[in-house]
């Protein structure tokens, strides 16, 4: 497994794991990668530094005082965010929004564009729905006056 830092055309950065570098290239070529923030399929690798940890007893891991780097200042040497860290205010707000949408709407998956059009034209019962649509499908719905809006989270079928 390999982790890459990715960036979309809008500048959003995110990390993702891949089976191999070839697997990443294959998914990118097939346009199967998208930004979890805005949904853009225009994704590329961002500049990233490898996460290399010094040997436990290495002299390079300690300061002249003999204390571990960062220990002298009362800090831990690991600077990366912990998965056990509490969610940020933004993450909490997005999670609350997602719960509301899921509680009050019907997930129609990849049939979103067709179902939204059917509801708009009166061929299906009026109700709140959410799902997935290709950018060109969403554009066409808006051009045709169908009220739709993007959601700021990835669909359930794309989450772990």
C-alpha positions, 0 to 999 in steps of 0.5 A: 500500500502507498499513500499519496497526497492529492490535489484537485484543480480547485486546490483542495488537498487530501490523502488517499491510499493505493495498492501501488503507484500503478494502481493510482495511475490506472485509477487516474487515467480512468477518471475514477478519482475525485476530490472529497471536498468538491467532487472534481475529477481533475486530480493530481499528485501534490508535492509531499515529503516521505514520512521517515522516522529516525532510528530509536537510538540514532544520534540524529534523533536527539538534540545536543542536550541528549533529549529527543527532538521536540522533547526539550520544548515539551512536545512530542516528535510526531507532528502529524494529526492523530486519527484519535484527535477530536473532529474540528468544528468544520468536520462536526458541521459537515457530519451534522449536515450529512445526518440531516440529509440522510434522515430527511431524504431518499438516497437514489444513487446513480439514478439521481439525474433521472429521478430529479427530472422525473420529480420535476416533471411530475412523473414521480412523487414529490420528495427530497432526494440525494444521489450522484450525478456526473457534472454534465448531468447536473449542468443539464438539470440546472439548464432545464430549471431543475433545482439541484445543488451539490452536497459537500460530502462524498456519497456513501458508496465511496466511503470506507 
